[in-house]
Amino acid sequence: MADEIPADSPPAGIPMIRTVAMPADANANGDIFGGWLMGQMDLAAGNMANRVSHGRCVTVAVDAMSFITPVKIGDEVSVYCELLSTGRSSMKISVEAWRRARVSEDEFRVTRAVFTFVAINAEGRPRALGAEE
């Protein structure tokens, strides 16, 4: 796309998830479904939330989701997460997904959002971060 600008560098650190977009994840035009991409972002953010809370967490909100450029079949998708804030039982996590075509080293941000998670106990009730389940 004309408005794609190669990233100087993706976010610091290693991605929480890295995967390849496959044909089953795409529409008839070869563009990856937004729902598939959002699912990958939720998996990555959930991984971070589990590490922070030391236990089970649930997604309670997704704010400011914006799709910047499409992901195509065969693209490598890397999802990066950054912990923005914590409350007693909640966490806000910034999530960015980046794509790299198989034949290129250029990476492009494709979407970003802020996910909110809540740590829960075995009964499904909120618990303090780091508290025993």
N, C-alpha and C positions, 0 to 999 in steps of 0.2 A: 504494500500500500504506500502511496506517496507520503502520507503523514507519519509513517513509521520512522523512528529515529533510533539507530542502534544505541543500546545502553552503554554508558561509559563503563559501568560495572553493575552487576546485580547487587541486591542488598548484601551486607556483610554476613559472614557465616555460611554454613552449609544449608541446603534446602531441607525442610522437614520431610518433603516428598519429592521424588523425581520419577516421572513415568513417561511412556510414549503413548500418544493419542492414536487409537486404532479405529478401523472402519466401523465397528459396531457402536462407536461413540459419536458418530457423525450423521448429519442429515444428507439428503440426496445431492447437495452441492459440495460435499466434502468438508464442510465447516463443522467443528466439534460443537455438540450441544452445550449451551450455557449451564444447564443443570448438571452435566457431567463435570464441568470445570468447577462449579460451585461445590459439588460433592468432594472433589479432590482438595479444595481449599478447606472444607469442613474437617476432613480427615487430618490434614496437616495441623490445623489449629487445635483439634481435639488431642492430638499427640502432645502438643506443647502444654495444653491445659492439664492433661494427666500428669505430666512431669512437674508442673508448678504446684498442683494440688495434692500430689502423692496419692491419687485415687480416682474414683469414678467421677465423671463430669458430664453435663448435658449442654447442648447449644440452646440458648434462650433467645438470641437475637442476632441478626445480621444487618449492619447499617452501611449505608453509602456504597452499595455494590455498583461498580461501573465497569462495563465491558469496553475496552479501548480498541482492541484489534482482534480479528478472529484467529483461532487455532485451527490448523489444518491436519488432516490425517498424516501420521508419521512424524509430526513435530514432537520434540522432547519438551515436556512441561515440567518446570521446577517451581515449587511453592515454598516461599519464604515467610517466616512468621516473626513477629516482634511483640513482646509483652508490653502493652501500653500502660496498664494500671491494674491494681487489684483492690477488692473490697474485702469484707469479712469472708464471703463465700464466692465472690464473683471475680472474673478476669476479663479484661478487654484485650483482644489480640488483633494487631494489624496483620493482614494477610495479603501478599502479592503473588500473583502467578506470572511467570515469564515463559516465553516460548523460544525455541531454537530449532530452525529447520534442519533436517538431517544433513543437508549438504552445505551448511554454513556454520560459522562460529559466531555470527551476530545474534544477540539476544534482544528480545523486545518484551516490555511489560504488556500483558494482555488484559489483566483485570486486577482490581484491588477492592478490599472491603475491611470492615471492622467486625469481628465476631465476638459475641459475649457468651461466656460459659459460666455455669454455676456448678460448684462441687456438691455432690450429693452423697448421702449415706446408703446403706443397703436397703432401706425402706423408701428411697427416692426423695428424701427430704434434704433441703440445703444443710450443709455442714461447713464448719470453718475450714479455710484452706490449711492443709497440713494436718488436720485432725484425723483421728482414726475413723475408718469407715465403720 
